[in-house]
Structures are given as structure tokens and as C-alpha cells.
Amino acid sequence: MWTLQGLLIAAIGFMWNIHLLLVVLVCAFGFVSCISIGSGLRSATRAIENLLAHWQERLSKDGNHAGPPVIGSPGTSSSIFAALKPWHMMPWAMAVVWILLGAAKYTL
């Protein structure tokens, strides 16, 4: 995600004074890529949460598992801190940046 966003920001820097349509297109692509990446990260997070729930359910039935946990750290359960994790917050924050960049170019 960050490589793509960095390349698009650099492209905006080169195109800023060339043509409004090019800047708007790059901003739109940046925004759509943030939404796409964010939804993929949300799906991956849900898959991990489902795996942990399944593992806990199965472990509570057996109770005799001597191996390691399914993942090293299940993370924090607080919804405030969970919302601040990079895979939750950053795609949406970067999407807002793309909207602001497009608006700034349009108003200038």
C-alpha cells in the first residue's frame, strides 16, 4: 500500500501544474486503491478473528492442547486501540488525503 501511495504522491508532485484532469485521475486512483486495500485488510482481519474464535472454541472442548497458540499475539481487545491499528486506520486516512489533494487542486 505504501509503495503505491508514495508513487502516486510523487506523480501528483510532477503533474500538479500540468493539467487538472491528470491530477484528478491520479487522486481518484489513489482513493480507490485505498478503499480496495482497506477492504482487503478488513477481510484478512476478520479471517484471523474467525480463526482465533474457532481455535478457542475447539481448545475449550478438548482442554488438553499442549502446543503453541494459533498466533503469537491476539492483539488488544479494546475497540479504541483496535481502531488505531494501521491496517484499520491508515487506508481510510490516506483516502481522505486523496480527497483533500483533489479538492485543493480543484480550488487553486
C-alpha positions as CSV (number, residue, x, y, z in Angstrom):
1,M,0.0,0.0,0.0
2,W,2.6,2.5,1.0
3,T,4.7,1.9,-2.1
4,L,1.7,2.6,-4.3
5,Q,0.7,5.6,-2.3
6,G,4.2,7.0,-2.4
7,L,4.5,6.6,-6.2
8,L,1.1,8.3,-6.6
9,I,2.1,11.2,-4.4
10,A,5.3,11.6,-6.4
11,A,3.2,11.6,-9.6
12,I,1.0,14.3,-8.2
13,G,4.1,16.4,-7.5
14,F,5.2,16.1,-11.1
15,M,1.8,16.7,-12.6
16,W,0.5,19.4,-10.2
17,N,1.0,22.3,-12.6
18,I,0.4,20.3,-15.9
19,H,-3.3,19.6,-16.1
20,L,-6.2,19.4,-13.7
21,L,-7.6,16.2,-15.3
22,L,-4.4,14.3,-14.7
23,V,-4.3,15.3,-11.1
24,V,-7.9,14.4,-10.5
25,L,-7.4,11.0,-12.2
26,V,-4.4,10.2,-10.0
27,C,-6.3,11.3,-6.9
28,A,-9.3,9.2,-7.9
29,F,-7.0,6.2,-8.4
30,G,-5.3,6.8,-5.1
31,F,-8.7,7.0,-3.4
32,V,-10.0,3.8,-5.0
33,S,-6.8,1.9,-4.2
34,C,-7.1,2.9,-0.5
35,I,-10.7,1.6,-0.4
36,S,-9.7,-1.6,-2.1
37,I,-6.7,-2.2,0.1
38,G,-8.7,-1.2,3.2
39,S,-11.4,-3.7,2.4
40,G,-8.8,-6.5,1.8
41,L,-7.2,-5.7,5.1
42,R,-10.6,-5.8,6.8
43,S,-11.3,-9.2,5.3
44,A,-7.9,-10.5,6.4
45,T,-8.5,-9.2,10.0
46,R,-11.9,-10.9,10.1
47,A,-10.4,-14.2,8.9
48,I,-7.8,-14.0,11.7
49,E,-10.5,-13.2,14.2
50,N,-12.6,-16.2,13.0
51,L,-9.6,-18.5,13.2
52,L,-9.0,-17.4,16.8
53,A,-12.6,-17.9,17.7
54,H,-12.6,-21.3,16.2
55,W,-9.4,-22.2,17.9
56,Q,-10.7,-21.0,21.3
57,E,-13.9,-23.0,20.8
58,R,-12.0,-26.1,19.9
59,L,-9.5,-25.7,22.7
60,S,-12.2,-25.2,25.3
61,K,-13.8,-28.5,24.2
62,D,-10.6,-30.5,24.4
63,G,-8.7,-28.7,27.1
64,N,-5.7,-30.8,26.6
65,H,-3.7,-29.0,23.9
66,A,0.0,-28.7,24.7
67,G,1.1,-26.8,21.6
68,P,1.6,-23.1,21.0
69,P,-1.3,-20.8,20.3
70,V,-2.6,-20.3,16.8
71,I,-0.9,-16.9,16.5
72,G,1.7,-15.2,18.7
73,S,-0.4,-12.4,19.9
74,P,-4.1,-12.0,19.6
75,G,-3.8,-8.2,20.0
76,T,-5.8,-5.8,22.1
77,S,-9.5,-6.3,22.6
78,S,-10.2,-2.6,23.2
79,S,-12.1,-1.1,20.3
80,I,-10.4,2.3,20.7
81,F,-6.9,0.8,20.3
82,A,-8.1,-1.7,17.6
83,A,-9.4,1.2,15.5
84,L,-6.0,2.9,15.7
85,K,-4.1,-0.1,14.3
86,P,-2.5,0.8,10.9
87,W,-4.5,-1.8,8.9
88,H,-7.7,-0.3,10.2
89,M,-7.0,3.4,10.2
90,M,-4.4,4.2,7.5
91,P,-6.2,3.2,4.3
92,W,-9.1,5.4,5.3
93,A,-6.8,8.3,6.5
94,M,-5.0,8.1,3.1
95,A,-8.3,8.1,1.3
96,V,-9.1,11.4,3.0
97,V,-5.7,12.8,1.9
98,W,-6.6,11.9,-1.7
99,I,-9.9,13.7,-1.4
100,L,-8.2,16.8,0.1
101,L,-5.5,16.8,-2.6
102,G,-8.1,16.6,-5.3
103,A,-10.1,19.4,-3.7
104,A,-7.0,21.5,-3.2
105,K,-6.1,21.3,-6.9
106,Y,-9.6,21.9,-8.0
107,T,-9.9,25.1,-5.8
108,L,-6.5,26.5,-6.7
